Amino acid sequence: MLPGYNEARHEVRDAVLEVMKDLSVANKHTLEAIEKGDINGLEAARKPIEDIGERTEKIDNDIVLIFAKYTPEAKDLRELVSYLKMTSSMNRIRANINNYSKNMQSMLASNDAEINKFIKDSLCINRCTVNAFEFTLQMLQCFDDHDRVQDLATRIEVEYAKTDDIYSMLEKNIMEKMGSSYAITEEYFNLLKYIRKNLKIIDRLESISGRIIFARIGGKL
């Protein structure tokens, strides 16, 4: 392999890890701000991810340059192709965090006690996502440990399954509330919509987990 290839490949991996770390921090700070009812904190939580689009574009460009300059072996090729797929998921996670944070700002600003209670109940989903972020970061950091990577992927699947159960119960409770209070039906519909958008974050993390498995072991993307 030509000199500089491994350095370039590791720089791409490090850049992917740094983007994921910033997304994880933004997600965690969003949860903390909602727990405190801190509207300004929600806005501040979005700051670290404002430039994610530019950073993922650079990752994509760096990978294309590696393809053009070097001839990656099969294992390395899988890893680089996986990163190309991951950048799309990272951009969508950024958009989901951003939109969810803004929507929660408007919900909290309404200062409706019942709405706030449902929001607090929904934060179990956010906590599962915080865990899934941590496991995803660990997967990127222990990339060469086959068994550890698979174990972490399984843990992400468990957290994802939990969010489905939490959402189903929350939806049932909100629908019952809507049935007894027609005046605020629209607000409850909006809340469910925002929570569904929040669910997409952990969905994307599971997708990234699958791509790390592909990079490490092979199979299908």
C-alpha positions in Angstrom: 0.0 0.0 0.0 1.3 3.5 -0.9 2.7 5.6 1.9 0.1 7.9 3.5 -2.8 5.6 2.7 -3.3 4.3 6.3 -3.0 7.8 7.6 -5.6 9.1 5.2 -8.0 6.3 6.1 -7.6 6.8 9.8 -8.2 10.6 9.4 -11.5 9.8 7.8 -12.4 7.4 10.7 -11.4 10.1 13.2 -13.5 12.7 11.4 -16.6 10.4 11.4 -16.0 9.8 15.1 -15.8 13.5 15.9 -19.1 14.2 14.0 -20.8 11.4 15.9 -19.5 12.8 19.2 -20.9 16.3 18.5 -24.3 14.8 17.5 -24.2 12.8 20.7 -23.5 15.9 22.8 -26.3 17.8 21.1 -28.7 15.0 21.7 -27.8 14.7 25.3 -28.0 18.5 25.9 -31.4 18.5 24.3 -32.6 15.9 26.7 -31.1 17.8 29.7 -32.7 21.1 28.5 -36.2 19.5 28.2 -35.8 17.9 31.6 -35.2 21.3 33.1 -37.8 23.1 30.9 -35.0 25.3 29.7 -36.1 26.8 26.3 -32.8 28.7 25.9 -30.9 25.5 26.6 -32.6 23.9 23.7 -31.3 26.6 21.3 -27.8 26.3 22.8 -27.9 22.5 22.3 -28.1 23.0 18.5 -25.0 25.1 18.2 -22.4 22.3 18.1 -24.1 20.7 15.1 -24.6 23.7 12.8 -21.7 22.8 10.6 -22.3 19.1 10.3 -23.3 19.3 6.7 -20.0 20.9 5.7 -18.0 18.4 7.8 -19.7 15.4 6.3 -19.2 16.8 2.8 -15.5 17.0 3.5 -15.5 13.4 4.7 -17.2 12.3 1.4 -14.7 14.3 -0.6 -11.7 12.8 1.3 -13.0 9.3 0.7 -13.4 10.0 -3.0 -9.8 11.3 -3.0 -8.6 8.1 -1.3 -10.4 6.0 -4.0 -8.7 8.1 -6.7 -5.2 8.1 -5.3 -5.0 4.6 -3.8 -6.5 1.1 -4.4 -8.0 0.0 -1.1 -8.1 -3.6 -0.3 -11.4 -5.4 0.2 -11.7 -4.8 4.0 -10.6 -1.1 3.7 -12.9 -0.6 0.8 -15.9 -1.9 2.8 -15.0 0.5 5.6 -14.7 3.6 3.3 -17.9 2.7 1.5 -19.7 2.4 4.9 -18.5 5.9 5.8 -20.0 7.2 2.6 -23.3 5.7 3.7 -23.0 6.9 7.2 -22.6 10.6 6.3 -26.1 10.6 4.9 -27.4 9.2 8.2 -25.4 11.7 10.2 -26.9 14.6 8.3 -30.4 13.2 8.9 -29.7 12.8 12.6 -28.6 16.4 12.7 -31.8 17.5 11.0 -33.9 15.4 13.4 -32.2 16.8 16.5 -32.6 20.3 15.1 -36.2 20.0 14.3 -37.1 18.1 17.4 -35.4 20.7 19.6 -37.2 23.6 17.8 -40.6 21.8 18.2 -40.0 21.2 21.9 -39.2 24.8 22.4 -42.7 25.8 21.0 -44.3 23.0 23.1 -42.6 24.1 26.3 -43.4 27.7 25.6 -47.1 26.9 25.7 -46.7 26.0 29.4 -49.5 23.4 29.2 -49.3 21.1 32.2 -50.8 18.1 30.4 -48.6 18.5 27.4 -45.5 18.9 29.6 -46.4 15.7 31.4 -46.6 13.8 28.2 -43.3 15.3 27.1 -41.6 14.2 30.3 -43.0 10.7 29.8 -41.6 10.6 26.3 -38.1 11.3 27.5 -37.6 7.6 28.1 -37.1 7.5 24.3 -34.4 10.2 24.5 -32.6 8.2 27.2 -32.6 5.1 25.0 -31.2 7.3 22.3 -28.4 8.6 24.6 -27.5 5.0 25.3 -27.5 4.1 21.6 -25.2 7.0 20.8 -22.8 5.9 23.5 -22.8 2.3 22.1 -22.3 3.6 18.5 -19.3 5.7 19.6 -17.8 2.7 21.3 -18.3 0.7 18.1 -16.2 3.3 16.2 -13.6 3.3 18.9 -13.1 -0.5 19.1 -13.6 -1.1 15.4 -11.1 -3.9 15.2 -12.6 -5.9 18.1 -15.0 -8.2 16.3 -16.8 -9.6 19.3 -17.1 -6.2 21.0 -18.5 -4.6 17.9 -21.2 -7.3 17.6 -22.1 -7.0 21.3 -22.5 -3.2 21.0 -24.7 -3.6 17.9 -27.0 -6.0 19.9 -27.2 -3.4 22.7 -28.3 -0.8 20.2 -31.0 -3.1 18.8 -32.3 -3.6 22.4 -32.5 0.2 23.0 -34.3 0.6 19.6 -36.8 -2.1 20.6 -37.5 -0.3 23.9 -38.4 2.9 22.1 -41.1 1.1 20.0 -42.7 -0.1 23.2 -42.5 3.3 24.9 -44.0 5.1 21.9 -46.9 2.6 21.7 -47.8 3.2 25.3 -47.4 6.9 25.0 -49.5 7.0 21.8 -52.3 5.0 23.6 -52.3 7.4 26.5 -52.3 10.5 24.3 -55.1 9.1 22.1 -57.2 8.5 25.2 -56.6 12.1 26.3 -57.6 13.4 22.9 -60.8 11.5 23.1 -61.8 13.3 26.3 -60.7 16.8 25.2 -61.6 17.8 21.6 -60.4 21.4 22.2 -56.7 20.5 22.2 -56.7 17.6 19.6 -54.3 19.5 17.3 -51.7 20.0 20.0 -51.7 16.3 20.8 -51.4 15.3 17.2 -48.4 17.7 16.8 -46.8 16.2 19.9 -47.1 12.7 18.6 -45.6 13.9 15.3 -42.7 15.5 17.0 -42.0 12.4 19.1 -42.1 10.2 15.9 -39.5 12.5 14.4 -37.4 12.1 17.5 -37.7 8.3 17.1 -36.0 8.6 13.8 -32.7 9.5 15.5 -32.3 6.1 17.1 -33.5 4.5 13.8 -30.6 6.2 12.1 -28.2 5.1 14.8 -29.2 1.5 14.2 -28.6 2.0 10.5 -25.1 3.3 11.3 -24.5 0.3 13.6 -25.3 -2.0 10.6 -22.9 -0.2 8.4 -20.1 -0.5 11.0 -20.9 -4.2 11.1 -20.6 -4.3 7.3 -17.3 -2.5 7.4 -15.9 -4.9 10.0 -17.4 -8.2 8.9 -19.0 -7.8 5.5 -22.4 -8.9 4.4 -25.1 -6.6 2.9 -25.5 -2.8 3.4 
